Amino acid sequence: MTTLPAKRSVLRDPTFLRLWLATTSSTVATWALAFVLGLAVLDRTLSAGGLGVVLAARTVGFLVAVPIGGILADRYPRQTVVFWSCALAVVSTPVLAFGGLPLMVCAAAVLGAGQGACRPAFQALTAEVVRASQRQRANAAMTFAVRASTLIAPALTALLATVVSTSGLLLGTCALWLIAALVPPRGADQAKRERDKPHREFLEGLQEARRHPWFLAGLAALSTVTAFGQSAISVALPLVSRDRYGTEAVLAAGVTAYSVGALIGALIIARWRPRNQGWAALAGLALFGFAPLSMLMPVHPVVIVAAFVAVGIGIELFNVPWFTATQREVEPGKLARVSSLDFLFSYGLAPIGLAVIAPAIGAFGLSAVLAVCAVVCFLAPAAAALVPSSRHLSVVRTRRSA
């Protein structure tokens, strides 16, 4: 087993740095796809309708592959699952770059499958190569790198687009996927276990998740906030920026403020160890309610920017302890399957929210929809906090406290 030495900083260990580089590369490559395809719409090599179909195919592939990836990552070495998942992305990207629309749709589904299958494997691999005492800082370092990349990469990509074609930019993401495939360290050699039918192995993951009420409550809160809060950002912010303020600057400032806040949140949670970690994490998640609330009334744009900074801070105050607790509390042989549930529901409900919020705005008005989104984002984490084990994100610690 490759594990960090007890006294070495996680940020100085070559084993973790390999994992950090691979995870960051895969996440940035995943993010880059939508942005680069958006550039293809701007230069008229892809229609807006075609973009929607391609991204929908990617999402379907992602959601189908996440639970499968969780099963495979608990059955085989996690490093191997990461390699083959990223290899799918490598081979499908050239087809996406140079194929016609039917081929692009098929390639996007395969690419999404690679993106989805590697997520739970990376989560489980982190638990294998990083000691429990250092995982929070490790997870914070990973999310910091991803947020920094998403803050800087749009400008860099737009600059590259002036000298490189959209197809060339897509091929450039192959390099990121190659890094993600080849760089990860070898984790622990998992004990051989009797293999069962895939659906039974998936049910074993569900049973393991049920052993952790804090996980189910937190996942319900996260999925709800993602569906309502993220939809408010994605749909309502452009409308507010255009119709209320008459400029796209508010949209750009809000999105940038969210990323800056997330960077700040990652720095804070890398060192902060609140006594009631679960309650603090859920309070951070509840800050998402300030996004729709800030857009509800005609306030100065600075108020919206400040709200989005708070939202960014809050989401990382939740994410990092959430990942760390899952890696600590869940049985190692079932960690990938439980992590796949996290990605399946938190990512899976987001498209539903996006599909519903625009018609809802047309039917009930922007203010009513924003008010509902704000209330839901505040109440969902509060409801999750009522589950006793949510206080510490641990059933064992809750029993000891009792």
C-alpha positions as CSV (number, residue, x, y, z in Angstrom):
1,M,0.0,0.0,0.0
2,T,1.3,3.5,-0.9
3,T,0.5,5.8,2.0
4,L,1.9,9.1,3.1
5,P,4.5,9.1,5.9
6,A,3.0,10.2,9.2
7,K,5.0,13.4,9.5
8,R,5.4,14.5,5.9
9,S,3.1,17.4,4.7
10,V,0.6,16.2,2.3
11,L,1.6,19.0,-0.1
12,R,5.2,17.8,-0.2
13,D,4.6,14.1,-0.8
14,P,5.2,12.9,-4.4
15,T,2.5,10.2,-4.1
16,F,-0.2,12.8,-3.2
17,L,1.1,15.2,-5.8
18,R,0.6,12.6,-8.5
19,L,-3.0,12.0,-7.3
20,W,-3.6,15.8,-7.1
21,L,-2.3,16.3,-10.6
22,A,-4.4,13.5,-12.0
23,T,-7.6,14.5,-10.2
24,T,-7.2,18.2,-11.2
25,S,-6.5,17.3,-14.8
26,S,-9.6,15.2,-15.1
27,T,-11.8,17.8,-13.5
28,V,-10.5,20.7,-15.6
29,A,-10.9,18.6,-18.7
30,T,-14.5,17.8,-17.7
31,W,-15.2,21.5,-17.1
32,A,-13.5,22.6,-20.4
33,L,-15.8,20.6,-22.7
34,A,-18.9,22.8,-22.3
35,F,-16.8,26.0,-22.5
36,V,-15.0,24.9,-25.7
37,L,-18.2,23.6,-27.3
38,G,-19.7,27.0,-26.5
39,L,-16.9,28.6,-28.5
40,A,-17.9,26.3,-31.4
41,V,-21.3,27.8,-31.3
42,L,-19.8,31.3,-31.4
43,D,-17.7,30.5,-34.5
44,R,-20.8,28.7,-36.1
45,T,-19.1,25.3,-36.3
46,L,-21.9,23.9,-34.1
47,S,-25.5,25.1,-33.7
48,A,-27.0,26.0,-30.4
49,G,-29.4,23.0,-30.8
50,G,-26.5,20.7,-31.5
51,L,-24.7,22.0,-28.4
52,G,-27.7,21.1,-26.3
53,V,-27.9,17.6,-27.7
54,V,-24.2,16.9,-27.3
55,L,-24.2,18.2,-23.7
56,A,-27.3,16.1,-22.9
57,A,-25.6,13.0,-24.4
58,R,-22.5,13.7,-22.2
59,T,-24.7,14.0,-19.1
60,V,-26.5,10.8,-19.9
61,G,-23.2,9.0,-20.3
62,F,-22.0,10.4,-17.1
63,L,-25.0,9.4,-15.0
64,V,-25.1,5.9,-16.4
65,A,-21.4,5.3,-15.8
66,V,-21.1,6.7,-12.3
67,P,-22.7,3.7,-10.5
68,I,-20.9,1.3,-12.9
69,G,-17.6,3.0,-12.1
70,G,-18.4,2.7,-8.4
71,I,-18.9,-1.1,-8.7
72,L,-15.8,-1.5,-10.8
73,A,-13.6,0.6,-8.4
74,D,-14.7,-1.6,-5.5
75,R,-14.0,-4.8,-7.5
76,Y,-10.7,-3.9,-9.2
77,P,-7.7,-1.7,-8.3
78,R,-8.8,1.9,-8.3
79,Q,-5.8,3.0,-10.3
80,T,-6.8,0.6,-13.1
81,V,-10.4,1.9,-13.2
82,V,-9.1,5.4,-13.4
83,F,-6.8,4.5,-16.3
84,W,-9.6,2.9,-18.4
85,S,-12.1,5.6,-17.6
86,C,-9.8,8.3,-18.7
87,A,-8.8,6.2,-21.8
88,L,-12.4,6.4,-22.9
89,A,-12.2,10.1,-22.7
90,V,-9.0,10.1,-24.7
91,V,-10.3,8.0,-27.6
92,S,-13.7,9.7,-27.8
93,T,-12.4,13.3,-27.9
94,P,-11.0,13.2,-31.5
95,V,-14.3,11.9,-32.7
96,L,-16.0,14.8,-30.9
97,A,-13.6,17.2,-32.5
98,F,-13.9,16.1,-36.1
99,G,-17.2,14.1,-36.4
100,G,-20.5,15.1,-37.7
101,L,-23.4,15.7,-35.2
102,P,-24.5,12.0,-35.0
103,L,-20.9,10.9,-34.3
104,M,-20.4,13.9,-31.9
105,V,-23.4,12.7,-29.9
106,C,-22.1,9.2,-29.6
107,A,-18.6,10.4,-28.7
108,A,-20.1,12.8,-26.1
109,A,-21.9,9.8,-24.4
110,V,-18.7,7.8,-24.3
111,L,-16.7,10.8,-23.0
112,G,-19.3,11.4,-20.3
113,A,-19.1,7.7,-19.4
114,G,-15.3,8.1,-18.9
115,Q,-15.9,11.3,-16.8
116,G,-18.4,9.6,-14.6
117,A,-16.6,6.3,-14.1
118,C,-13.4,8.0,-12.8
119,R,-15.1,10.1,-10.2
120,P,-15.8,7.4,-7.5
121,A,-12.5,5.7,-8.3
122,F,-10.6,9.0,-7.5
123,Q,-12.5,9.4,-4.3
124,A,-11.7,5.9,-3.1
125,L,-8.0,6.2,-4.3
126,T,-7.6,9.3,-2.1
127,A,-8.6,7.3,0.9
128,E,-6.0,4.7,0.0
129,V,-3.0,6.9,-0.4
130,V,-3.6,9.7,2.1
131,R,-3.7,9.2,5.8
132,A,-6.9,10.0,7.6
133,S,-5.3,12.9,9.5
134,Q,-4.3,14.6,6.3
135,R,-7.3,14.0,4.0
136,Q,-9.1,17.3,4.8
137,R,-6.0,19.3,3.7
138,A,-5.6,16.9,0.7
139,N,-9.2,17.4,-0.4
140,A,-8.9,21.2,0.1
141,A,-5.8,21.2,-2.1
142,M,-7.6,19.4,-4.9
143,T,-10.6,21.7,-4.8
144,F,-8.4,24.8,-4.6
145,A,-6.6,23.7,-7.8
146,V,-9.9,23.0,-9.6
147,R,-11.4,26.4,-8.6
148,A,-8.2,28.3,-9.6
149,S,-8.3,26.6,-12.9
150,T,-11.9,27.4,-13.6
151,L,-11.2,31.0,-12.7
152,I,-8.2,31.4,-15.0
153,A,-9.0,28.9,-17.8
154,P,-11.8,30.8,-19.5
155,A,-9.6,33.8,-20.3
156,L,-6.7,31.5,-21.3
157,T,-9.0,29.4,-23.5
158,A,-10.5,32.5,-25.2
159,L,-7.0,33.7,-25.9
160,L,-5.9,30.4,-27.4
161,A,-9.1,30.4,-29.5
162,T,-7.7,33.4,-31.4
163,V,-4.9,31.2,-32.8
164,V,-6.2,27.6,-32.4
165,S,-9.4,26.2,-33.8
166,T,-12.1,24.8,-31.6
167,S,-11.2,21.3,-32.8
168,G,-7.6,21.9,-31.8
169,L,-8.8,23.1,-28.3
170,L,-10.8,19.9,-27.9
171,L,-7.8,17.8,-28.9
172,G,-5.8,19.8,-26.3
173,T,-8.1,18.3,-23.6
174,C,-6.7,14.9,-24.6
175,A,-3.5,15.9,-22.9
176,L,-5.3,16.5,-19.7
177,W,-7.0,13.1,-19.9
178,L,-3.7,11.4,-20.6
179,I,-2.3,12.9,-17.5
180,A,-5.3,11.8,-15.5
181,A,-4.9,8.2,-16.9
182,L,-1.1,7.8,-16.5
183,V,-0.1,9.8,-13.5
184,P,-2.2,8.4,-10.5
185,P,-0.3,6.4,-7.9
186,R,-1.0,2.8,-7.1
187,G,-3.3,2.4,-4.1
188,A,-3.7,-0.4,-1.7
189,D,-4.1,-3.9,-3.0
190,Q,-7.7,-4.6,-2.2
191,A,-8.5,-7.9,-0.6
192,K,-10.1,-10.3,-3.1
193,R,-13.8,-10.6,-2.5
194,E,-16.4,-12.8,-4.0
195,R,-18.0,-11.0,-7.0
196,D,-21.7,-10.8,-7.3
197,K,-24.1,-9.7,-9.9
198,P,-23.7,-5.9,-10.6
199,H,-27.1,-5.0,-9.3
200,R,-26.5,-6.8,-6.0
201,E,-23.1,-5.1,-5.6
202,F,-24.9,-1.7,-6.2
203,L,-27.4,-2.7,-3.5
204,E,-24.6,-3.4,-1.2
205,G,-23.5,0.2,-1.7
206,L,-27.0,1.4,-0.9
207,Q,-27.0,-0.7,2.3
208,E,-23.7,0.7,3.3
209,A,-25.0,4.2,2.7
210,R,-28.0,3.5,4.9
211,R,-25.6,2.7,7.8
212,H,-24.7,6.4,7.8
213,P,-27.8,8.6,8.3
214,W,-25.7,11.7,8.1
215,F,-24.7,10.7,4.6
216,L,-28.3,10.2,3.4
217,A,-29.4,13.5,5.1
218,G,-26.4,15.4,3.7
219,L,-26.8,14.0,0.2
220,A,-30.5,14.9,0.2
221,A,-29.6,18.5,1.2
222,L,-26.8,18.7,-1.3
223,S,-29.0,17.4,-4.1
224,T,-31.8,19.8,-3.3
225,V,-29.5,22.8,-3.0
226,T,-27.9,21.9,-6.3
227,A,-31.2,21.5,-8.1
228,F,-32.6,24.8,-6.8
229,G,-29.6,27.0,-6.0
230,Q,-27.4,26.1,-9.0
231,S,-30.4,26.5,-11.3
232,A,-31.0,29.9,-9.9
233,I,-27.4,30.9,-10.7
234,S,-27.5,29.3,-14.2
235,V,-30.9,30.6,-15.4
236,A,-31.8,33.6,-13.2
237,L,-28.5,35.4,-13.0
238,P,-28.2,36.0,-16.8
239,L,-31.8,37.3,-16.8
240,V,-31.3,39.6,-13.9
241,S,-28.0,40.9,-15.4
242,R,-29.7,41.7,-18.7
243,D,-33.1,42.9,-17.7
244,R,-32.5,44.7,-14.4
245,Y,-29.0,46.1,-14.9
246,G,-28.7,46.2,-18.7
247,T,-25.3,44.7,-18.8
248,E,-23.6,41.3,-18.8
249,A,-21.0,42.7,-16.4
250,V,-23.1,41.6,-13.4
251,L,-23.3,38.1,-14.8
252,A,-19.5,38.0,-15.2
253,A,-18.9,39.5,-11.8
254,G,-21.2,37.0,-10.1
255,V,-19.7,34.0,-11.7
256,T,-16.2,35.3,-10.9
257,A,-17.1,36.1,-7.3
258,Y,-18.4,32.5,-6.8
259,S,-15.0,31.1,-7.9
260,V,-13.1,33.6,-5.8
261,G,-15.3,32.7,-2.8
262,A,-14.6,29.0,-3.4
263,L,-10.9,29.6,-3.4
264,I,-11.2,31.4,-0.1
265,G,-13.4,28.6,1.3
266,A,-10.8,26.0,0.3
267,L,-8.0,28.0,2.1
268,I,-10.1,28.3,5.2
269,I,-11.2,24.7,5.5
270,A,-7.7,23.4,4.8
271,R,-6.8,24.4,8.4
272,W,-10.1,25.0,10.2
273,R,-11.4,22.0,12.3
274,P,-14.7,23.1,13.8
275,R,-15.9,21.2,16.8
276,N,-19.2,20.4,15.3
277,Q,-17.9,19.7,11.8
278,G,-21.2,18.5,10.3
279,W,-23.2,21.5,11.5
280,A,-20.6,23.9,10.2
281,A,-20.5,22.1,6.8
282,L,-24.3,22.3,6.5
283,A,-24.3,25.9,7.6
284,G,-21.9,26.5,4.7
285,L,-24.2,24.7,2.3
286,A,-27.1,26.9,3.5
287,L,-25.2,30.0,2.4
288,F,-26.2,29.0,-1.1
289,G,-29.6,30.6,-0.3
290,F,-28.0,34.0,-0.5
291,A,-27.6,33.6,-4.3
292,P,-31.3,33.7,-5.2
293,L,-32.0,36.0,-2.3
294,S,-29.6,38.6,-3.5
295,M,-31.3,38.6,-7.0
296,L,-34.8,38.9,-5.5
297,M,-34.7,42.6,-5.0
298,P,-33.3,45.6,-7.0
299,V,-30.1,46.0,-5.0
300,H,-26.7,47.4,-5.9
301,P,-24.6,44.9,-8.0
302,V,-22.1,44.9,-5.2
303,V,-24.6,43.1,-3.0
304,I,-25.0,40.3,-5.6
305,V,-21.2,40.0,-5.9
306,A,-20.8,39.8,-2.1
307,A,-23.6,37.2,-1.9
308,F,-21.8,35.0,-4.5
309,V,-18.5,35.3,-2.7
310,A,-20.3,34.0,0.4
311,V,-21.9,31.2,-1.6
312,G,-18.5,30.1,-3.0
313,I,-17.0,30.1,0.5
314,G,-19.9,28.1,1.8
315,I,-19.9,25.4,-0.8
316,E,-16.3,24.5,-0.1
317,L,-16.9,24.6,3.7
318,F,-19.3,21.8,2.9
319,N,-17.6,19.9,0.1
320,V,-14.2,19.3,1.7
321,P,-15.5,18.0,5.1
322,W,-18.1,16.0,3.2
323,F,-15.6,14.2,1.1
324,T,-13.3,13.7,4.0
325,A,-16.0,12.2,6.2
326,T,-17.1,9.9,3.5
327,Q,-13.6,8.6,3.0
328,R,-13.2,8.2,6.8
329,E,-16.5,6.7,7.8
330,V,-17.5,4.4,4.9
331,E,-16.2,0.8,4.7
332,P,-13.2,0.9,2.4
333,G,-14.4,-1.9,0.2
334,K,-17.6,-0.1,-0.5
335,L,-16.3,3.5,-0.6
336,A,-16.4,3.8,-4.4
337,R,-20.0,2.6,-4.6
338,V,-21.2,5.0,-1.9
339,S,-19.2,7.8,-3.5
340,S,-21.0,7.0,-6.8
341,L,-24.3,7.6,-5.1
342,D,-23.1,11.1,-4.1
343,F,-22.2,12.0,-7.7
344,L,-25.3,10.3,-9.1
345,F,-27.8,12.2,-7.1
346,S,-26.0,15.6,-6.7
347,Y,-25.2,15.7,-10.4
348,G,-28.3,13.9,-11.6
349,L,-30.9,16.3,-10.1
350,A,-29.1,19.4,-11.5
351,P,-30.4,18.9,-15.1
352,I,-33.9,18.5,-13.7
353,G,-33.7,21.8,-11.9
354,L,-32.4,23.5,-15.0
355,A,-35.2,22.0,-17.1
356,V,-37.9,23.1,-14.6
357,I,-36.8,26.6,-13.5
358,A,-37.2,28.4,-16.9
359,P,-40.8,27.3,-17.4
360,A,-41.5,28.0,-13.7
361,I,-40.2,31.6,-14.2
362,G,-42.5,32.0,-17.2
363,A,-45.5,30.7,-15.2
364,F,-45.0,32.3,-11.8
365,G,-42.6,35.1,-12.3
366,L,-38.9,35.5,-11.5
367,S,-39.4,36.9,-8.0
368,A,-41.6,34.0,-6.9
369,V,-39.2,31.4,-8.2
370,L,-36.2,33.1,-6.6
371,A,-38.0,33.3,-3.3
372,V,-38.8,29.6,-3.4
373,C,-35.2,28.7,-4.3
374,A,-33.9,30.8,-1.5
375,V,-36.2,29.2,1.1
376,V,-35.4,25.7,-0.1
377,C,-31.7,26.3,0.0
378,F,-31.9,27.6,3.6
379,L,-34.3,24.9,4.8
380,A,-32.7,21.7,3.2
381,P,-29.4,21.9,5.1
382,A,-31.3,22.9,8.3
383,A,-33.4,19.8,8.0
384,A,-30.3,17.6,7.4
385,A,-28.8,19.1,10.6
386,L,-31.7,17.6,12.6
387,V,-30.3,14.1,12.0
388,P,-28.2,13.4,15.1
389,S,-25.2,11.9,13.3
390,S,-25.0,15.0,11.1
391,R,-23.5,17.0,13.9
392,H,-20.1,15.3,13.5
393,L,-20.6,13.5,10.2
394,S,-20.1,10.3,12.1
395,V,-22.3,7.7,13.6
396,V,-19.6,6.4,15.9
397,R,-18.7,9.8,17.4
398,T,-22.4,10.6,17.9
399,R,-22.8,7.4,19.9
400,R,-19.8,8.3,22.0
401,S,-21.1,11.8,22.7
402,A,-24.5,10.3,23.7
